[in-house]
Amino acid sequence: MNITFNNVSFKYIEKPILNNVSFSINDSDKIGIVGVNGTGKTTLLKLILGTEKPKSGEIIKSGGMRINYLEQDPIFDENKSLIDIVMEKSTKDFPILEYEANSILSKLGFYDSSITSKGFSGGQKKRLALAKTLVTPADIIILDEPTNHLDNEIISWLEKYLIKSKKGLLMVTHDRYFLQRVCNKMMELDNGKVYLYDANYDNFLELKEKRLEEEAHEKQKLKIFLKQEQDWINRGVEARRTKSKSRIQKFEEMSKIKFKEEKNFELSSINTYLGKKLIELKNGSKSFGENKLFDNFSFILNRTDIIGIVGENGCGKTTLFKILMGEEKLDSGELILGETLNIGYFSQNIELIDPEIKVIDYIEDEASIIETLDGKITASQLLEKFLFKKEIQYTKVKMLSGGEKRRLQLVKTLIKNPNILLFDEPTNDLDLYTLEILEDYLLSFNGPILVVSHDRYFLDKICNKLFIFENKNIKESILSFSEYLESKENEIKNITNETKTYKNTNKFPPKLRNELNNLEDEIPKLEDEAKKINIELNKASTDFHKLMELQEELNDLKQVLEEKTNRYFELLEIKESYEK
């Protein structure tokens, strides 16, 4: 199964995205797509899907190719149950088994598949969409920022799932460890061109650097040649009459070449005074109803702290930030804040930006004249420094890509010249180029930083301490994030090893294998029985006694089905432990 681009060009309004590009990919490729925000990564995916059409050229796909797509912001029918949503594309030729759908849902944190998605957060919708994408039969799956809003346990599971998967993969992600471990090819979008590298992420970086060096060398050679030809052309009007017309014509054609000068930007803010007293939390506790987030937690923030705050989704990381900013109150304990604090808060919610506001107005709402390290400049000049051209500044925020919106958020956070930073999932949707600039800024920042993130590479690079939400509490650690995850994996392995009955073999025991095979046969049959009872329930709508009997039968069947499904998942995990 192949997808081929032949001389494809595409532009959005007046913004060129692809310029006469050609490449071919197949269903054995696992490709990571990278490029600066706004270069058209999501547009490329839409061209492959056929939801966008090229302005010129052709896109050829093998007949009968099935492609599943995980979009950035999925929308669902809130009247449908999760299991119905995930199984929507089940067909007679390509069926989705209900126990497989339930298995994927549980892996992604949904343990009751009968509920609807009403009231779901953006992260929950993304996980539901991911379940649907993975379980639906396909030749190639396309994932747009799949790790956004996922906690590390789920990211680790997804990583292993994709490595084992036989499906082709196209993926846009900022997670560098994820790219390195999952992908066998890299695709880069740069100034309307597409570069396909037969390499993992680390090797791609080396090959890209070599390409840029060669291009810089060729550009310099061309500039020298044009200067020499210009000098030759200018050697007097009389002498020009005897000059080669073909040489003059070639010079005129080559003079039309425009050298694209790369514009770079850097994050910066003015240092503001920070007193000795920063933040101190004494014996703090917080709960929401019966849900305890943490209890009796104390810490003193130091000037040099860069603290990574980690834990499962919903454990209370963002709530801790809100407490530090005074937006939430502790149930008990004391919060002491220094008088000189100027907190810069970077929210994970880009939906908080009014989509109808113009880019320039979003910044000018904070300040029209901004004090920077280079002196005072206008909001428009600052935006240009952050690669927002003037024509973009007067468009509405809704026209920006997800990554461009995040970059805009960064601008607004930093123009306040904060002396302490609270960053909530700052890496979501940022391109790798901007990520590296952000990391350099944070490492040079003259003040403490607290950052909520699931990005392992990012946390390993910048943090010198961790606050770990675990077992309804917060513990402090000086391990790197990767070291912490490794310690957790070793704990699980030790527990698994202790519970193994067969210690003298690495093979999955035949007894358990037979039980697993039997369950794979039994569960679909039980599901069919449940469907038949549901049909009879609808028919017996006026017979109260019959309804009661059928409902009781259905409840008993559901209980058996739940027990067998739970045992099925348990056996799958045991089998996986033997395969490690």
Order of alpha helices (4+ residues) and beta strands (2+ residues): beta-beta-beta-alpha-beta-beta-alpha-alpha-alpha-beta-alpha-beta-alpha-beta-beta-alpha-alpha-alpha-beta-beta-beta-alpha-beta-beta-alpha-beta-beta-alpha-alpha-alpha-beta-alpha-beta-alpha-beta-beta-alpha-alpha-alpha
